[in-house]
Amino acid sequence: MDVSMANEMFRAQAHIYKHAFSFANSMVVGCAIQLGIPDDIHSHKQPMTLSQLVSELKLPPAKSDAIHRLMRLLVYSGFFATTNTILLDENQQGHILIPSSKLLLKRNETTPFETAHGAPMWEFFHQNPRFSNVFNEVMASDSQMMCLVVKDCKEVSQDMDSLVDVGGGTGIIANTILAAFPHLKCTVLDLPHVVANMPDTENLKYVGGDMFHSIPSADAILFKVTRF
């Protein structure tokens, strides 16, 4: 077998091994979560050496080699990182959390968006008007599709005199509803910077606020589900 053929076969064998043992990646993540490794490193508040981790996990010292191999694979897979730290006057490697391992914390309340951008989605939009404008345009475009079914739901408005559209943006849905049912009084509730320049009309009012704090009173509240 010539050299080129041998190299090709070697790469083919490595490719097979890679996929044959790929299950190990998900298994070590599950093992780390079950043992509480991300939480222990988080609670330690500083880089955590292997000996400290084994001690915190309350495992027999004989298991340190297994934890060493586990952590090596987790670091290689991009779930943890290592950095130099001083322990007992010796320079040792300590394990630290990175964004992906922070999401593995059992009591983690941070969303993937906040982890990626450093702030909750609505706060990020408030700080970055360009992204907020793009988001509002997407929501407005989606609302136009919803408007197609409004006129087919006349029975919904028969017993209503007022409606508040929560997160109604620039009022596309509210205006469509009013065009079909002009007797209604509509209110659009959205964040202050979204409705700041929107003009009120006789039967449409824009209110800047936060639905988690208060929602204007009305006969009906309209929510549009955008995530499941």
N, C-alpha and C positions, 0 to 999 in steps of 0.2 A: 504494500500500500504506500503510495507516494505521500509527500508531506502535505500537499493541499487537500488530498482526500482524508488524511488523518485529522487535519484541523477541522474539516467540515463535519466529520463524524463526532469529534469532540464537542463541537458547538451544538450538534443535534442531541447528543447525550445530555449536555448541560441544560438544554431547553426542556427535555423530558423531565429531568430531575426537578427543575424549577417549578413546573406545574404539578408534578406528583406530590411535592412537599409543600405546595402553597397553602394547604389547609392549616399548616402550623402557624401562619401569621394570624389568622382569626382566633385560633385556639389560645395563643399566648396572650392576646388582648383580653379574651374572656377570663383567663386564669388571673391576669393582673387585676381585673375588676373584682373577681371573686375574693382574692386575697386582700383587696383594699389598698394595693400599692399606690395608686394615684393619691388617695386620701392621706396615706401616711407621709408621703413626700410633701404634700401640701401643708399638712399640720406641722411638719418639721421646720418650716419657715426658712430653710437654707439648704444648700446641696447636701444630699443624704448619701453617705457611703454605703457600700454593700454590707459591711458588718453592722452598721446602724439599722439598715433595713431588715436584715435577718433578725436582729434583736427585737425590733418593733413588731415584726410579724409573729414573734414568739414561736419561731421554728427551731428545731434542733440544729446545732452548729453543723452537723453532717449534711444538712440541706443547703448550705451556703453555696456549694458548687452548682446545684440545680438552679438556685436563684440567680447566680452569676450568669449562667447560660441564658436563663429567661430574660434578664435585663439586657444582655448583649443583643438578643434578637429584637427586643422592643426598641432599643436605641437604633439598631440598623433599620428597622421598619418605620422609623420616624415618629414614634410615640413618646419618646423621652430623649433627653440630651444629657451629656456628661460635661462636667467642668472640674477644674482642679480646686481642691479644698484642703485645709489644714486640719488634721485630726491627730491628737497626741504628738504634736510637733512633727508630724510627717505629712508630706504632700501626697494626697490621695485623690482618686476620682470620686466625685459626688454626682448623684443623679438629680436632675431638675425637671420640672414640668415645662412643656411647651404647649402651644395652643391646642393641639390634638389631644394631649393627655389631660388638659384642663376640662375638656368636654366629657371625660370619663369619671370625673368626680361624682360621687353618689348624691351629693347635695348641691350640685352645680346648677345655678339658676341662669347662667349666661347662655344666650342663644348663639347659634353659629354666626348669625349676622353680627352680633356684638363682639364676638371673638375676632372676626375678620376685620371689622371697622373700628373697634374701640369704643363704640357707643351704641345704645339701643337704636332701632331703626328710625323712630320718629325724631329722636334727638339728633341723629346723624343728618336727617333731611333738613331739620331746622338750622343746623350749622353749615350745610352745604346746599344752598338754593338751587344749584344746577341739577343735582340729583333729585331734589324735590320736584322741580319742574318736569323732569323726565317721568317720574313716578305719577304725577298728576295727569300728564298727557296719556299715559298708559291706562290709568283708571277711567279717564274720560272716554277713551276709545272703546273700552270694554262696556261702559255704560250705554253707549249708542246701540250696542247689540241688545241690551236688556230692554231698551225703549220699544223694541219691535213688538213685545208681548203686552205692553201696558194696556192698550185699547181693548185687548181680548179679556181683560179681567175687570170689567165694569162692576160686577157684583161686589167686588172687594170694597169699593168706595161708597156704597149706598148708605151705610150708617155712619159715615165719617164726615166731620166738618174740618178737621185739621190733621196735619201729618208732619212729622219731623224726619228728615233724611239724615241719618247719622253717618258722618264721613262722606257727605254728598259732594264734596269738591266744589266745582264751579257751577253746580246746579243743573247738569244736563238731564238727569232723571227727574228732578223736581219740576223743571220746565215742561218736560214731556207729559208728566202727570197732570200739570195744570192745564195744558192744552187740551187734554182729554176730559178733565173734570174741573172746569173753571170755578166751581163753587167752593173748592177747597182753599184753606189757608195753609201754605207750606213754609216750613223752616228748614234751612240747610245748616247743620252743625258740622263744623270742621275746625282744624287748627287755625289760630288767628292769622298766621302768615298766608294761609291758603285762601281765606275769604276776605282779606284786608281791603282789596280794591273792588269787591263785587257790589254792585248797586242793588238796593232793595227795590221792590215794586209793591203794588197795592196788596197782592196776595202771596208774595214771596219775600222772606226775610232771611238774611245771612247772619249767623251768630258764630263768633269765634270762641272756641272753648275746648274742653277736654271731656270726652264722654265718660271717662273714668271718675270724673268729679261731679258732673251734673249733666242732665239732658233736659232741654226745654219740654214743658208739658204739651201734650197733644193727644188726640184720639187714637193715633196709631204711630208706631215708630218703624221706620224702614231701615233694615240692615242688609247690606249686600255681602254675602259670604264669598270671600275670594280665596280662602285657603281651607283645606280639609285636614 
